[in-house]
């Protein structure tokens, strides 16, 4: 019995709970951020659920999803990416509730979530001495990981809306700006030897406003600078792409990491 328990513990420790960072990771991540923006708008406005009901329902689904994700002993593409999509929607809804229901300015929400993310990273590093996603092998580290992910989505929504709306640059220009910033981070990593962990989290944060800007550009009316595909059409297209890639990764295991 002792041997079996030791073997089971070893099995839990050698598998990473998150995927390998490949081109598939970034494609699905950006798609998920876009779905987070358009799905929140679809549930809130198209189905007339309102912000409060939408937030309660999606938060409940997220809690259930995270329970199964964190109960798993290794990375499972369907569980992981379902949690990412749901946390993307919740992150958007948190910002929307603060701005639309409570009247908190976008400048303030951007600052608040930036501070919350910094505090999360500081607490994570103080406890675990690493912020590397390749070290997500325990429930404690995974809890820090998902909390950081939540704040990146909330921050990205606030920052994306701030640039696109408050600064009146428009969705397309906003998307180009955030894409250029991601490119700059990538260049800094490969050419200027920017630390890999730092580069990852900077890029991860920036993909949220990029996805939000893309989602708004595709879904919003032409009169507001969008392509008028609607939140329904945009969500369906991107969810279909995400499902296809997740099925591919589940079959090929190209993004699974054995530590």
Phi and psi in degrees as a GROMACS rama.xvg file:
@    title "Ramachandran Plot"
@    xaxis  label "Phi"
@    yaxis  label "Psi"
@TYPE xy
-61.2596  -41.3974  UNK-2
-62.6067  -39.8991  UNK-3
-65.2215  -40.4531  UNK-4
-65.8759  -41.3307  UNK-5
-63.8759  -39.7432  UNK-6
-64.8094  -41.3688  UNK-7
-64.6695  -41.3283  UNK-8
-62.6549  -42.9186  UNK-9
-62.0092  -40.1903  UNK-10
-62.5038  -37.6895  UNK-11
-69.6811  -30.1321  UNK-12
-84.5815  -24.7176  UNK-13
-87.3189  -10.9973  UNK-14
-100.216  131.36  UNK-15
-73.7083  146.548  UNK-16
-91.0725  -0.798646  UNK-17
-127.827  160.153  UNK-18
-76.9488  161.856  UNK-19
-63.5476  140.126  UNK-20
-81.8896  98.8367  UNK-21
-122.61  -178.255  UNK-22
-60.2752  -32.5736  UNK-23
-64.5686  -38.0708  UNK-24
-57.9611  -49.2557  UNK-25
-71.0213  -35.5456  UNK-26
-63.2658  -49.6639  UNK-27
-65.4934  -38.8944  UNK-28
-59.1971  -47.9054  UNK-29
-65.5858  -40.6148  UNK-30
-60.556  -42.135  UNK-31
-64.567  -38.6601  UNK-32
-66.4799  -37.9789  UNK-33
-65.1254  -44.435  UNK-34
-61.5799  -37.3078  UNK-35
-58.4415  -38.7392  UNK-36
-73.3943  -50.1143  UNK-37
-74.41  -36.6872  UNK-38
-66.2388  -39.9252  UNK-39
-61.032  -43.8169  UNK-40
-65.9982  -38.8204  UNK-41
-62.2804  -48.8731  UNK-42
-67.1977  -37.921  UNK-43
-72.7823  -47.2242  UNK-44
-100.87  -50.2846  UNK-45
-66.2414  -40.1768  UNK-46
-94.245  -2.40454  UNK-47
56.9563  35.4486  UNK-48
-73.9479  -30.6802  UNK-49
83.0974  159.03  UNK-50
-63.1221  -40.9073  UNK-51
-65.1804  -51.5963  UNK-52
-64.2442  -44.2481  UNK-53
-58.1903  -44.4279  UNK-54
-62.6888  -43.7377  UNK-55
-64.7719  -44.4138  UNK-56
-66.5536  -49.6282  UNK-57
-68.7798  -34.9773  UNK-58
-64.3959  -39.7766  UNK-59
-61.6191  -43.4275  UNK-60
-64.8231  -36.8397  UNK-61
-64.8155  -42.5217  UNK-62
-61.0343  -43.3258  UNK-63
-63.5336  -43.914  UNK-64
-62.1227  -44.1215  UNK-65
-67.575  -31.0578  UNK-66
-60.7813  -46.7383  UNK-67
-70.8544  -37.8542  UNK-68
-61.9814  -46.3967  UNK-69
-78.2807  -18.1095  UNK-70
-79.2339  -21.2154  UNK-71
-70.1058  148.548  UNK-72
-91.7709  -3.19672  UNK-73
-156.795  175.685  UNK-74
-69.7809  124.924  UNK-75
-122.091  114.397  UNK-76
-50.1637  -46.4052  UNK-77
-64.1991  -42.3114  UNK-78
-67.2349  -46.4343  UNK-79
-62.3474  -50.43  UNK-80
-74.92  -26.529  UNK-81
-63.2028  -43.084  UNK-82
-62.5353  -40.5672  UNK-83
-63.998  -44.9429  UNK-84
-61.9837  -45.5974  UNK-85
-67.0095  -39.8686  UNK-86
-70.2317  -26.3303  UNK-87
-65.6729  -43.8802  UNK-88
-65.1656  -44.5857  UNK-89
-63.3378  -42.0362  UNK-90
-59.0422  -41.6525  UNK-91
-63.3549  -44.5623  UNK-92
-65.8028  -36.7593  UNK-93
-60.1965  -47.6818  UNK-94
-63.862  -43.9326  UNK-95
-62.2241  -38.9011  UNK-96
-63.4877  -44.1678  UNK-97
-63.1537  -42.4847  UNK-98
-78.5779  -50.2524  UNK-99
-82.9892  -41.2345  UNK-100
-87.2227  -36.5147  UNK-101
-105.113  -7.45522  UNK-102
72.3443  23.5755  UNK-103
-77.3921  127.604  UNK-104
-62.2949  151.429  UNK-105
-61.8943  -34.3302  UNK-106
-60.26  -41.4473  UNK-107
-70.2728  -43.5465  UNK-108
-64.4468  -36.091  UNK-109
-61.9649  -43.5657  UNK-110
-66.8105  -44.7334  UNK-111
-60.462  -46.8167  UNK-112
-72.3817  -28.6593  UNK-113
-63.2212  -45.3209  UNK-114
-65.155  -41.1403  UNK-115
-62.464  -38.743  UNK-116
-68.4716  -41.5472  UNK-117
-62.0539  -44.4101  UNK-118
-61.2488  -40.9906  UNK-119
-61.9663  -45.9526  UNK-120
-63.1747  -41.2835  UNK-121
-63.7343  -46.0705  UNK-122
-65.1719  -40.1575  UNK-123
-61.3197  -48.8559  UNK-124
-68.354  -37.5811  UNK-125
-62.5571  -34.3207  UNK-126
-85.6046  -36.4725  UNK-127
-116.308  -9.18327  UNK-128
62.7499  20.2768  UNK-129
-162.471  149.028  UNK-130
-118.017  11.6165  UNK-131
-69.6299  133.593  UNK-132
-72.9631  -14.7175  UNK-133
-77.412  -3.10308  UNK-134
-103.797  10.8  UNK-135
-79.0106  82.3631  UNK-136
-124.472  0.335953  UNK-137
-130.237  160.744  UNK-138
-65.299  -35.7627  UNK-139
-63.6437  -46.8708  UNK-140
-65.2763  -36.9181  UNK-141
-67.8536  -34.6947  UNK-142
-62.7421  -44.6946  UNK-143
-61.631  -41.3735  UNK-144
-58.9727  -50.8664  UNK-145
-69.0347  -32.5568  UNK-146
-65.3374  -42.315  UNK-147
-62.6849  -41.4973  UNK-148
-60.4363  -43.8377  UNK-149
-58.2621  -46.2867  UNK-150
-69.749  -30.3091  UNK-151
-65.6213  -38.1816  UNK-152
-69.718  -44.2971  UNK-153
-63.817  -43.2029  UNK-154
-63.9551  -43.799  UNK-155
-62.0524  -39.03  UNK-156
-62.6946  -47.1854  UNK-157
-63.6017  -46.2708  UNK-158
-66.1363  -40.2306  UNK-159
-63.5864  -45.2582  UNK-160
-66.5869  -36.2502  UNK-161
-61.669  -46.6117  UNK-162
-69.2354  -45.1008  UNK-163
-73.4527  -36.9044  UNK-164
-106.277  -55.4487  UNK-165
-64.4302  -37.6434  UNK-166
-90.1416  -3.10397  UNK-167
55.8185  42.778  UNK-168
-92.7902  -18.541  UNK-169
89.5179  158.382  UNK-170
-68.2386  -43.2275  UNK-171
-66.2673  -46.0433  UNK-172
-63.945  -38.7836  UNK-173
-59.9  -43.7035  UNK-174
-61.5386  -41.9769  UNK-175
-63.5154  -41.0784  UNK-176
-61.8144  -48.2551  UNK-177
-68.8792  -34.5883  UNK-178
-64.3025  -39.4502  UNK-179
-65.8045  -38.0512  UNK-180
-64.9783  -39.7435  UNK-181
-63.8511  -40.8048  UNK-182
-61.1991  -38.0912  UNK-183
-66.5486  -39.8976  UNK-184
-64.1375  -43.3115  UNK-185
-60.9372  -43.9559  UNK-186
-63.3472  -41.4212  UNK-187
-63.2655  -35.1107  UNK-188
-69.8315  -48.3977  UNK-189
-82.9676  -28.6739  UNK-190
-103.541  -34.546  UNK-191
-107.883  7.40521  UNK-192
61.9862  34.5875  UNK-193
-61.1024  133.962  UNK-194
-48.4961  135.181  UNK-195
-61.3138  -41.1892  UNK-196
-65.7851  -45.0962  UNK-197
-61.5372  -45.4387  UNK-198
-61.8629  -41.0662  UNK-199
-60.5431  -50.5645  UNK-200
-68.3828  -33.4263  UNK-201
-64.2527  -45.976  UNK-202
-65.3425  -39.3974  UNK-203
-62.2827  -43.2001  UNK-204
-63.3214  -42.4818  UNK-205
-71.557  -25.0527  UNK-206
-67.6075  -24.0759  UNK-207
-66.732  -53.7824  UNK-208
-65.1734  -28.3319  UNK-209
-62.7886  -49.1868  UNK-210
-63.7412  -39.3521  UNK-211
-63.808  -42.4705  UNK-212
-66.0229  -41.1364  UNK-213
-63.6479  -43.0239  UNK-214
-60.7153  -45.3505  UNK-215
-66.6194  -38.6084  UNK-216
-63.1591  -41.3895  UNK-217
-74.0269  -35.2234  UNK-218
-95.5943  -27.768  UNK-219
-75.9342  157.56  UNK-220
-61.3057  155.468  UNK-221
-62.5011  -31.4499  UNK-222
-64.2002  -20.325  UNK-223
-107.613  13.088  UNK-224
93.0738  10.933  UNK-225
-103.224  -177.531  UNK-226
-97.8393  -4.47442  UNK-227
64.5162  34.5655  UNK-228
-77.2679  -17.0814  UNK-229
82.9579  156.747  UNK-230
-68.043  -33.2901  UNK-231
-66.4939  -53.0874  UNK-232
-61.3896  -44.2057  UNK-233
-63.1675  -44.0637  UNK-234
-62.9768  -44.5036  UNK-235
-62.3527  -45.0238  UNK-236
-61.2712  -47.6387  UNK-237
-72.5488  -37.2387  UNK-238
-64.148  -38.6003  UNK-239
-63.1539  -40.7145  UNK-240
-65.7579  -43.1456  UNK-241
-60.6664  -46.9732  UNK-242
-59.4278  -43.1067  UNK-243
-61.971  -44.3125  UNK-244
-68.8117  -38.4095  UNK-245
-65.4309  -40.8945  UNK-246
-63.0996  -40.048  UNK-247
-62.9052  -45.4895  UNK-248
-69.3403  -33.4812  UNK-249
-63.7795  -39.3188  UNK-250
-76.5741  -42.9175  UNK-251
-88.3002  -23.7439  UNK-252
59.261  30.1015  UNK-253
-69.2041  -19.0983  UNK-254
-113.406  16.0246  UNK-255
-89.8179  142.875  UNK-256
-119.898  122.472  UNK-257
-104.678  113.876  UNK-258
